[in-house]
Amino acid sequence: MTTPNRFAMFTTLALLGLQAEAASITLQPSQAVVQQGASFTVDLLLNALDAPGSHPGMFGGQVVIDYDPAQLQFTGFTSGYHLYEPVTQGTSGTRSTITLGFEATTDNGLVGQFSFTAIGSPQQIATLGVQDADDFMGTFVSYLQTYQAFYPEFAGTSVQIQAVPLPGAAWMALTALGAAASRLRRRPRQESSAIR
């Protein structure tokens, strides 16, 4: 076999032996439509079932979440896992950012939960993006057997902000108030015609 043919054969075998890494980091809101002024949560989910290493395993990485501060107000982050990089807030252009690093998570499930308050105008769509904190080299690692890097796909999310609806009781009270006001306006006319 000639050298170019050997090279082609070994390259093909090496490519066939590569594992497809379909791991993902996803943001999932507690609700798709949020009332103006209401609080809601966004789950940070990891699916590393296809990542290299042992399964069940332990995984970690560092993420950056971005959002429009005119639409959303960040109120906190909770997690049952250790954060090797604490929650820090910053900016990137006109968007606010939240950066954190987590470790020792399981293969699949909830890493933590962000809390927000919707402060934007009604009918706005508030988007939340997510990406690796180091988009060049990557920060995600499978700790078991050995430290093996992997590169998950990232999926942000969005929520629609709605106006706070007027409760039914308020509509009834306004209707009753309007009826009483129109009745009071008519009453003086009836009394003045009876006096004449």
Summary of the structure (lengths in Angstrom):
residues: 196
radius of gyration: 28.5
end to end distance: 124.0
largest distance: 124.0
contacts: 556
relative contact order: 0.22
helix: 22%
strand: 45%
